Structure formats: C-alpha cells, structure tokens
Amino acid sequence: MRVGFAGASQGGWIAPLAARHSDPDFIAVSYGLADSPLAKAREITDATGPIMASRFRDGYARLAELKTRYGHEPW
C-alpha cells in the first residue's frame, strides 16, 4: 500500500509542508497558492510572467537573480 499527500487550494501548500515532516510515497498538488505561506516564491512567479510575455526572449536575468537568492530554499 502506498501512502502520500494530495492537496488543492490551501492543501496545495500544506501537502508539501506535511511531506517535509514525514516520509510519504508521493505528493500530488492540483493547484495551490504560493502567496501567504511562500511569499518569497511569489517573486519567482512574478519573474516568470515577463519571460512568457516576451515569448521566452527576455527576463532571464531576473530569474537568475532569484535562483541565486532562493536556490537554497527547501521549497
């Protein structure tokens, strides 16, 4: 039998958080907010918008900055 976490909406950030404190076989997130619990991650999602809007031509410098800043984060 496999045991894991599945979450949507608020559960989309609770499931990975709970997984950090246990040893699940899987984690499934259908959607979740990266705002309140992961305010730093919001900077990353904000940086990906301009990349998409430029059809993947611009915006990578900002994303590289954020990777340097937050690459060590557990999320």
Secondary structure, DSSP 8 states (H G I E B T S, - for coil): ---EEEEEETHHHHHHHHHTTS--SEEEEEEE--SSTTHHHHHHHHHHHHHHHTTSSS-HHHHHHHHHHHTTS--
